[in-house]
Amino acid sequence: MSDTDFGTFGRFAETPVGEMGAEMRSAYEYTLKLRGLVPGPHKIWLANPTLSRTIVPTGAYFQTESSLTKAEIEIATNVINGRWGAAYGNYEHEKIGVEQGHLAPKQVAALIAGLPASFDDPRQQIVYELAATLAAARVVPLGLFRRARTLLGDAGIVDVTVLMGWFTTVCLTLMAYDVPSDATGLDQ
């Protein structure tokens, strides 16, 4: 590998804010407005400003409007991050899940490693079972679906599945640019 294979955020070379073209700067400001910062994969998505403006609201939705609790979001997120093995995503969400008090360290470690986990809260348990089944590319059995519908409702099931799809996009972006767990990127 040559030095040109590395940028400021893994293989991605960020454009400093002062050097961004009008479209990229608009997408940057939009992300900043919705998220309060331009985190992880959002730095990379700015390379395609039109796509960035379409995908950023989905992530923002899960921060402010989702039917899922923060703990439930971190369960599904850590399951799918563990499935894809994106170093940066796993590192960041292991910290978020534990440091923000959403989950016990042992639970987060099990989710990322693909090991069995259990939760006292029935909603958290069903989110885990549904996410683990989907991440393993298994059929969701009728009994699991019925329990999920009872505990989460259709809106909750949709939230889990879209969140997992969104974080698959996050992971694949991070993996394509080989973003390491300790990446910080430009301070902007």
N, C-alpha and C positions, 0 to 999 in steps of 0.2 A: 504494500500500500504506500502511496506517496502522500506527501503533505497536502496535496490538493484534494485528497479524498476526505479530508476532515474540514468541518466548518466551525461555526460557533455553537451549534447545538447538534452534536453527533456529526453526521455528514452534511447537515444542512447549514449553509452560510446565510445567516440572517442579514437582512438589510437594515441598517440603522434607521431609526424613525426619521431623522433629518434628511435621509437620502431616498426615502420611499417616494414612488410616483403617486399621483393623485388617487388612483384606484386602490392601490395597496394601503395608502395612508387612510383612506376612507374605511376600508375593511378593518384596519388596525383600531381606529377610533370606535367603530361599531362594536368590536369585540371588547374593548376597554369599557365602553358604556354598559354592555350587557353583563360582563363578567367581573369588572373591577380590576382586571389584570389580563395579560395575554399569556396564559400558561402553556406549558408543554407543547402538544401537537398544534395548538392554535398558531404558534410561531411559524410552523411549517405551512399550515393552510393559507397563510397570508400570501404565499407564492401564487395562489390562484384566488384572487380577491372575490370573484363572483361565487365560487364554491364556498369560500370562507363565510360570506354573508348568509349563505343558506344553511350551513351546518352549525354555526355558533348558537343560534337560538335553541337548538335541541339540547345542547349541553346546559345552557342557561335555564331551560325549563326544569331540568333535574335538580338544579340548585334552589329553585324558588317555588315551583308549582306542582311538582310530582305528587301523586297519591301515595308514594312510598316514603317511609321515614328515612332519615339519614343513615341509620344502621342498615335498613333494608337495601338502600342504594349501595352501600359499601359491601354488603354481602354479594350482590349480583356483580358488582364491579370487580371485586377481588376474584370471584370465580372465573370470570371471562379473562381478566388479566393473567391469571394463572394458566388458563388454557392456552393463551397465545405466547406467553413468556417474554413479553416486552419488558426489558430491564427497567426502563424509566417508569413505566406505568405501574409495575409491581412495587417498586421502591416507594413511589409517591403515595400510592393507595394503601400500602402497608402502614405508612406513617399516618395518613389521614384516618384510617379506620381505628387505629390504636390511640394516637395522640389526641384526637378530638373526642375520645371516650365513647365511640360508637360500639366498639367490639373489643373483646379480650384479645391479647396478643396471641394466645394459643389458637383461638378461632381464626384469626386473620392468617396465621401461618398455615393452618390446615386448608383454608380456602385457596390460597395461592399454590400450595403444593398438590392440590387435588386429593387431599386426604379426607376421610369422613369428618364431618363437623356436626355439632348439634347445638340447638338454641332453645332456651326455656320459653321464649315468646313464640306462640304458634304462628304468627305472621312471618317472623324472621325464619322459622323453620321451613315454612312452605316456600318462601322466596329462595332459600338455599336449595331445597329439593328441586324446584322448577329450574333454577339457574344451572344446577349441576347436571340435570337431565339434558337440558338444551345444549350446554357446553360439551357434553359427551356425545352429541349428535345422536341422541336416543329419541325414540317415540315417547311422547308424553302420554302415559297411560290414563285411561278415563278416570280412575280413582284419584290420581294425583291432580288431574285437571279439575275434578269436582271439588276437591279440598281447596285448591287454589282459588277457584271461583267463589267458594263460600267465604274464605278468609280475605281475599284481595278484591273480589269483584272483577268484572271484565276490564275496567280501567286499570286496575293493579296488574293484571296479567299482561295487558298491552304495555304498561310502563316497564315491567321486567324485560319483556322481549325487545322493545325498542332500545332500552338502556344497554342491553347486551350487544345489540347491533351497533349502536353508537360507539361503545367501548371497543368493539372489534375494529371499527374504523380507526379509533385512537391507537390501538395496539399495532395495527398494520402500518400506519403512518410512522410510528416510532421505530418499528422494526426495519422499514425500508430505509430509514435514515440512520440506522444503527445508533440510536440515542442511548448513551450509557446511563446507568442509574444515578450517577452523580452530576449529570449535566445541569448547567445553570443557564447557559445562553447569554446573550447580551443583556446588560442591565438597562432596560428601556421601558 
